[in-house]
Structure formats: C-alpha cells, structure tokens
Amino acid sequence: MIETDWKILYVDSIYGDLETYDPRLDRKHFEIWNEWHILITFTIGDDRGGCQYILWVCSKEYAYKHAPMFGRYLLIVDDWDMEDIIYRVNLIIDDCVKRATTDEQVVNNLSKYMFWEFDNYQP
C-alpha cells in the first residue's frame, strides 16, 4: 500500500495558462473550432517530488477526422473543459496508486496512460 498522496503538482503547455486558454478560440493554431489537439504536461507525484507525464488531448472531431489513429497517451474528449480533463487524470492517478504497492509501480502504471519523461531511459 502506498503511504503518500500522489496528485497533480503542476500543469503546463506550450499554449500558456490552461485555466484561461481555449483551443476552440485559437485560430492561430486551429482553423476549425472543434478540431483541436493539445499536448499537456502534468507533473505528478507527492510531497517528495514528481515526474513529468505528457498527455495528448484532442476533440472527438479531430480524432474522427484523423482516424484511424492509435490511442496510447491519448485522451479524446467531447469538448474543451480543463476541469474535466484534470478530473479524469486524477481518476487515472487514483487507479494507478490503488493497483500499486511501490512508487515504481505507480510510475509504471501511469506510464501506460501518459508518456513518462524517463520512458525507455537506460543509464
């Protein structure tokens, strides 16, 4: 059983503040308002620190237009709602922690859903 509280420590993107950013309004990067995709970097961990995980989030219209596509590290959503995206990532974190007995297992579990910064790293 994991003794610490794993959570999202920080959220980042090349698009800036995701609390105010809305890809549906971003005509510089997306021509059609409902066909958008964005990479979001989550720093996930506990009070000892965290690791970065990257998740590709896209609208269902974008996914449909570009189908077929593979789904690893991908979250397809009905609409842009950062609160809902964070809620869903927190569900993933909770599930990964419940299925783990060590921190390494949590990291391994999370890396099945999001690209881990040290994925495939070999010293």
Contacts in CASP RR format, 6 or more apart in sequence:
PFRMAT RR
TARGET T0000
AUTHOR 0000-0000-0000
METHOD contacts of the structure
MODEL  1
MIETDWKILYVDSIYGDLETYDPRLDRKHFEIWNEWHILITFTIGDDRGG
CQYILWVCSKEYAYKHAPMFGRYLLIVDDWDMEDIIYRVNLIIDDCVKRA
TTDEQVVNNLSKYMFWEFDNYQP
1 101 0 8 1.000
2 97 0 8 1.000
2 100 0 8 1.000
2 101 0 8 1.000
2 102 0 8 1.000
2 103 0 8 1.000
2 106 0 8 1.000
4 46 0 8 1.000
4 47 0 8 1.000
4 48 0 8 1.000
4 103 0 8 1.000
5 46 0 8 1.000
5 47 0 8 1.000
6 44 0 8 1.000
6 45 0 8 1.000
6 46 0 8 1.000
6 93 0 8 1.000
6 96 0 8 1.000
6 97 0 8 1.000
6 106 0 8 1.000
7 44 0 8 1.000
7 45 0 8 1.000
7 46 0 8 1.000
7 90 0 8 1.000
7 93 0 8 1.000
8 42 0 8 1.000
8 43 0 8 1.000
8 44 0 8 1.000
8 86 0 8 1.000
8 89 0 8 1.000
8 90 0 8 1.000
8 93 0 8 1.000
9 43 0 8 1.000
9 44 0 8 1.000
9 45 0 8 1.000
9 49 0 8 1.000
9 50 0 8 1.000
10 42 0 8 1.000
10 43 0 8 1.000
11 18 0 8 1.000
11 40 0 8 1.000
11 41 0 8 1.000
11 42 0 8 1.000
11 43 0 8 1.000
11 86 0 8 1.000
12 18 0 8 1.000
12 40 0 8 1.000
12 41 0 8 1.000
12 43 0 8 1.000
13 21 0 8 1.000
13 38 0 8 1.000
13 39 0 8 1.000
13 40 0 8 1.000
13 41 0 8 1.000
14 39 0 8 1.000
15 21 0 8 1.000
15 23 0 8 1.000
15 26 0 8 1.000
15 29 0 8 1.000
15 38 0 8 1.000
18 40 0 8 1.000
18 82 0 8 1.000
19 82 0 8 1.000
22 80 0 8 1.000
23 29 0 8 1.000
23 30 0 8 1.000
23 36 0 8 1.000
23 37 0 8 1.000
23 38 0 8 1.000
23 59 0 8 1.000
23 80 0 8 1.000
24 30 0 8 1.000
24 33 0 8 1.000
24 34 0 8 1.000
24 36 0 8 1.000
24 79 0 8 1.000
24 80 0 8 1.000
25 33 0 8 1.000
26 36 0 8 1.000
29 36 0 8 1.000
30 36 0 8 1.000
32 61 0 8 1.000
34 59 0 8 1.000
34 61 0 8 1.000
34 62 0 8 1.000
35 59 0 8 1.000
35 61 0 8 1.000
35 62 0 8 1.000
35 65 0 8 1.000
36 58 0 8 1.000
36 59 0 8 1.000
36 62 0 8 1.000
36 80 0 8 1.000
37 56 0 8 1.000
37 57 0 8 1.000
37 58 0 8 1.000
37 59 0 8 1.000
37 62 0 8 1.000
38 56 0 8 1.000
38 57 0 8 1.000
38 58 0 8 1.000
39 54 0 8 1.000
39 55 0 8 1.000
39 56 0 8 1.000
39 57 0 8 1.000
40 54 0 8 1.000
40 55 0 8 1.000
40 56 0 8 1.000
40 57 0 8 1.000
40 85 0 8 1.000
41 52 0 8 1.000
41 53 0 8 1.000
41 54 0 8 1.000
42 52 0 8 1.000
42 53 0 8 1.000
42 54 0 8 1.000
42 55 0 8 1.000
42 89 0 8 1.000
42 114 0 8 1.000
43 50 0 8 1.000
43 51 0 8 1.000
43 52 0 8 1.000
43 53 0 8 1.000
44 50 0 8 1.000
44 51 0 8 1.000
44 52 0 8 1.000
44 53 0 8 1.000
44 93 0 8 1.000
44 110 0 8 1.000
45 51 0 8 1.000
51 107 0 8 1.000
51 116 0 8 1.000
51 117 0 8 1.000
51 118 0 8 1.000
52 116 0 8 1.000
52 117 0 8 1.000
53 110 0 8 1.000
53 111 0 8 1.000
53 113 0 8 1.000
53 114 0 8 1.000
53 115 0 8 1.000
53 116 0 8 1.000
53 117 0 8 1.000
54 73 0 8 1.000
54 114 0 8 1.000
54 115 0 8 1.000
54 117 0 8 1.000
55 73 0 8 1.000
55 74 0 8 1.000
55 75 0 8 1.000
55 89 0 8 1.000
55 113 0 8 1.000
55 114 0 8 1.000
55 115 0 8 1.000
56 73 0 8 1.000
56 74 0 8 1.000
56 75 0 8 1.000
57 74 0 8 1.000
57 75 0 8 1.000
57 76 0 8 1.000
57 77 0 8 1.000
57 85 0 8 1.000
58 74 0 8 1.000
58 75 0 8 1.000
58 76 0 8 1.000
58 77 0 8 1.000
59 76 0 8 1.000
59 77 0 8 1.000
59 78 0 8 1.000
59 79 0 8 1.000
59 80 0 8 1.000
60 76 0 8 1.000
60 77 0 8 1.000
60 78 0 8 1.000
63 69 0 8 1.000
63 74 0 8 1.000
63 76 0 8 1.000
72 112 0 8 1.000
73 113 0 8 1.000
73 114 0 8 1.000
73 115 0 8 1.000
75 85 0 8 1.000
75 88 0 8 1.000
77 84 0 8 1.000
77 85 0 8 1.000
89 114 0 8 1.000
92 110 0 8 1.000
92 113 0 8 1.000
92 114 0 8 1.000
93 110 0 8 1.000
95 109 0 8 1.000
96 106 0 8 1.000
96 109 0 8 1.000
96 110 0 8 1.000
96 113 0 8 1.000
97 106 0 8 1.000
97 109 0 8 1.000
99 105 0 8 1.000
99 109 0 8 1.000
100 106 0 8 1.000
100 108 0 8 1.000
100 109 0 8 1.000
107 116 0 8 1.000
110 116 0 8 1.000
111 119 0 8 1.000
END
